Amino acid sequence: MSREQRRAIDEKLRNAPEQPEASSIDQMRAGFARLMSQYPVPTEHRETPATLAGRPAVLVEPPTTPLPGTILYFHGGSFSLGSPHTAMALTANLVLRTGIRALSLDYRLAPEHPFPAGIEDGLAAYRSLLEDNGPSSIVFAGDSAGGGLSVTTTLAARDAGLPMPAGIVAFSPGLDHTCSGASMVAKEAADPFFTREGMSKTGELYRADADPAQPLLAPAVHADLTGFPPILLQVGTNEVLLDDSVRLAERAREADVDVILDITADVPHVFQTFTDTLDEAGQALDRAALFIKQRLA
């Protein structure tokens, strides 16, 4: 295990220059885009602007003819930041490792479009894909808030009577807007990115006046996962969000759903983006790619 690499990443994140506090959502989004632009994106993939259920999207393809199937990708960004481009390091890596195309959805963001707008866009995108594709040829994937959307969109699809996708891949998903997981406190000192207080503040932009204690806002606490497809959850131990994945895995077990809880020690939130400096990042992406290929075989 690359203990030295992990320590170096933690030290780099903690010693990063202080960023000026943003006074507007536009400044927050610009700062997030600058941050995500630092992560390495493979050059071999192809990107094409697309539209999915009336929303902008990016079609991401391997350099050769894609294998059958589609990854519907949801980017991260606390439900209020980001775009398909800020998550391209992860999306392109999944495409190149699987040979399967991805459609990365530019869903509506809070606070202009609070809960449940992002879920509605994800559900509409899935309905659109089902017009020309069988559900067994579609996998949902996402990181952080997008990992949460991969789960809540599946909940919405099931409750709408739609067939389930072939599987779900969630990198460090946000799955509990009640912020009640023990790791919210226990891992606060270890997490170089987030605090419970900060998560609550950004969560308010998305929740608006909605009660967080409901399945679509806190699936790790309140969701019944009966009928769900197989789930892969990848998370690091240096995350306040650790118990979001741990508790969702337990709910999946209770519902007799296949679930893989893949925990890597001493790594931060969405550690899979550090492919240039952390061996475990590429290894985790390889495991995610294998899961996707098995689901779409």
Helices and strands as residue ranges (DSSP letters): H 3-14, H 25-36, E 46-52, E 55-61, E 67-74, H 88-98, E 100-105, H 117-130, G 135-137, E 138-143, H 145-159, E 167-171, H 183-186, H 196-207, H 219-222, E 231-236, H 242-254, E 259-264, G 271-273, H 279-295
